[in-house]
Amino acid sequence: MSDGAPITPLDVEALRKEFPILARDAYGKRLVYLDSAASAQKPRAVIDAMTHSMEHSYANVHRGLHLLSNETTAAYEEARKTVATFLNAKSPDEIIFTSGGTDAFNLVSYAMGVGDIGEGDEIILSVAEHHSNIVPWHLLRERKGAVLKWLDVSDDGEVDLDAYRTLFTDKTKFVAISHMSNVLGATTPAKELAKIAHEHGAKILFDGCQAGVHGAVDVQDLDCDFYVLTGHKLYGPSGIGVLYGKMDALKALPPFKGGGEMIDMVTQETVTYNDPPHRFEAGTPPILEAIGLGASLNWMREKGVEAIAAHEARLKTHVLEELAKLNFVRVYGRAENKAPIIAFTVEGAHPHDISAILDRTGVAVRAGHHCAQPLMKRLGVSASARASFAAYNTHEDVEALIAGLHKTHQMLG
């Protein structure tokens, strides 16, 4: 959160030089990477941190007493502390490393199904959720007889709090909802959503896989029970995710996976389990990936999360202003608090063709349903193209996208 001091603007050209991949071309043209909502590129700081660990001090964590194991364990646990600071968690013990956001959602849904959620119990989702925050709850519907209740969103992706309140009954046990839409970029009123859920005795989980990239997150202020991040969208590596949980909520969950590290004592007759977070980190964890994630979050903090957000806001304003001049382009979602995630279609063109033509101009965008088919149905389309901006993008990238869309319309419109 800002303390009122002026935000130092990003030196974007210097920042871009920290991303080796941005020096390459695409079909002989300057690479314009606008697919960061799917997976962001990696700065040198992340690459170097992972390489250094592999070259100088790699070993398994927690179980060895030799020098390399001690060094790697220290780096791994330092990454946990970095995540706790990034989210303003009360303790690093509230941070669980997973294999990704999807793994984190599955952990919570499985454990809730073993414990609190059974036949007839209700789970509230929004129609704007990513499939990774839908399918695990469908598994509880199929296996346990849980009931899924759906919160609609506006055309811009905004949530109606009054409509949300009407979904709660005495059977509502859980809410799982995105903090920011991966398609429309709209930010949900997370603090209010959590307050209402708790008033009805329900726990709440936020999908922060997009929100964590585009602004500061304070899980204590949100008062959420669970919060999910994924490393590869945070300028970090793939294969690493984060589940934050309030300690009381984590202690109430049974284990998700069995194996080494998550145990206290194993005999032929019984097994007892470790305390959180280790209870949920069975087996050898994603060691290098956690170290890389810690490096990426430190990199974001060094550049300034608010400075990144301010730069992205200027790019968003620029691209929306330019798209408004194109009468053959339809933009989906114009929420006031919209992130620099722009879903759109071009008149007479399939999104896959839009993406293919833009690709040949050096511009990389996403095309498809973006793992959000319920939202696509809500918007009345089967797919869209999506341009998503990050810290390393420039106003020149915006102009390249607009030029590419003109070419697309000339060829297909």
Phi, psi and omega in degrees: 000144181287143176261013179095350179287150179301144178273124178288122182298149176292141167269089191293322180295320176292320179299319182300329181290346177279355180249098185305324186294336182287352177278346181277167176254178175226110183056039178080006180243160178301129179289126175242101187266109181237043179232033184288338177293336175276314178192126182275156175285167190247130177283163180303326181301322179287314180301316182292320181297317180289320179296317180300317180296318180293324186274335191238331187208033182282135169194172176289158188258156170074330191258342182263155178247006180272171188303310184295319178296318179296318180294316181291320176300318179298318180293319179297313181287333174294323176297322178298317178297322179298317178296317179301318177295318181301322182265355187057045172287156179293326186210146172301337179292349176271004182251119178250130174273132178236180178277357179161180178299318181301317179298322180295316178299317180294324178302310183293315183295317179298312183295322177294325179291327176290325186257278196274331190256125180223200184300129178084348178287146190253142176235128180262127175234164171255158179288353181266009185286149168291149182305329181293341175252020174239307187300318178301329179281329171297325177299321176292326176297315182290318189268329187243353181079020176293158182248126177266130178241137192248129175265123178284163173232162177287175177301333179270357179092011183273151184261138175265111183295326178295318177296323178299315181300325184290344183281343185279138172225183179288355177260357182286122183250334192207147173235132176230115190210148181286143172281331177210133181290135178280355179251309186263346178074004182287139177264129180279154177284074193300317183298319179291321179298319179293318181300315181295317179301315182291328176299334180258012177074017181258150172272157182224139176241136175250132169279105181257019185297332174263316185298324181296340182276328195251010178177171181289142177237130179234099186292333177290320178292320178294331182060038178274157178278324180219149177215137186242135172235159172228137190293321190289344174272345182263030181067013179253188182282163169281171179080012179219134175220176183226133165246115168270139173215141169304142186302319179299321180292320179293319180296335181279348183271136172285165180299152178263316180232149179254149178159199178293157175078326183275003183257159169259306181214136177237128172233179177292338184258328189217169172217138172241155193248152179290167175280160171297147005274347189295336178303333185251014180237065183290140176077187177292122184280175176285081190295303182297322181294321177296319177297319177296321178296316177302319178295321181293320180291323175296322177298315179297318180293323178296317180287332181102108181301320180289326177294319176298313181298320180294319178296315179296325179297321178294320176297318179300313180300316181298310185292323179293323177296319180289321179294328179296339179277350183260104184286357178258004180246134174247124178261137179254122176091112178227041179300148182300325183262025185297138173278172181282055178239113191241108174266138185203163171229160177243131182306126176081007184231137173285144179306325178295323177289323176303311182297319182295319180289316177300322180303320181288346174267002180095001185258120181260115174233169178267155174214139179138204179266359174058033181055040182213056184297321175301323178290321176302316178298318178300324182275351178080025178227161176265340182195166174210166167271157180215124173252125181234135189252153182222184185302328186272359180278159186228170176293333173297325176296320177301313181296324178294321177298314181297317178297320179294326178289324174300316179295320179299315182294322179297324182277325189239341188286000000 
